[in-house]
Amino acid sequence: MHTKVKNYSLGFCLFVFLFVTIGGGLHLNPGGAFLAAATGTPLMIYAFNRRSSGDCRPEHVPSRLAGNEVRYGSDRSDNSD
């Protein structure tokens, strides 16, 4: 629950940031700035999620492996196959 609230609040803050910076920087009217921020927010979230690819999650959070995938640990032995 806490994570969901945090994600939504970060999305809202990103929307407000884009609304102010795009609207002010491009000198758009309020409707145009709202439309630009409304379409830019999901795009930026998607791009950030694709770029980070979930590598920054803590170790206690399970990874999103498919049902048939196997996670292999590193073999520290010097034996080669």
N, C-alpha and C positions, 0 to 999 in steps of 0.2 A: 504494500500500500504506500509506504513512504517513497519507494523508488518511482512509483507511478506519478505521485504528486510532484516529485522533483522533476521528472521528465516533462510533465505538462507545464510546470512553471518556467522551466528553461526554454521550452518552445514559445511560451507567451512572451518572455523577455526578448527572445530573438525576433519575434514578430514586431514588438514595439521598437526595437533597435533598427530593424529594416525600415519600418514605417517612417521613423524620424530621419534616418540618414538618406534613404532613397528619395523620400519626399522633399527634403531640404536640399539635397545635392543636385537633383535633377529639376528642381523648381516645379514639381507637379502639384496639381490641385489635390485636395484631400481624397477624392474618389480614386484618382490614379495612383496615389501613394498607397492607399489601402489595397487596391488590386495588386500592385507590385509586391507589397509585403505579404499578402495572402498567398500569392503564387511562389514567391521566393523562399518563404519559410520552409515548406515541405521539401523543396529542392535542395536547400542547404543542409537540412537534416539528413536527407538521403545521401548526399555527396559525402558528408562527414562520416556517416555510418559505413559507406562503402570504402572510404579511405582508411578508416581505423580498423575495420574488419574484426572488431571485438578482441584485439590483442591486449587491451588494457584492463580487462576484467580481473578482479581478484581471483586467487586460486580456489577459494571456497565456492565460487559460483560455477556450476557445471557448464561445460561447453555445449554448443548446439550441434552435436554430431548426429548424423542420420542413424537410423536403427541398425543398419548393416555395416557401419563404419567401426573400426577398431582403433583405439589410441594405443600406440606403441610407446613404451618408455625407452629412454636411451640405455643402451647396453654398454656398460662401463668396462666390460672385459675386453681383453686384447685378442680374443679368439675371433678369427674371421671365418666366415662360412664359405 
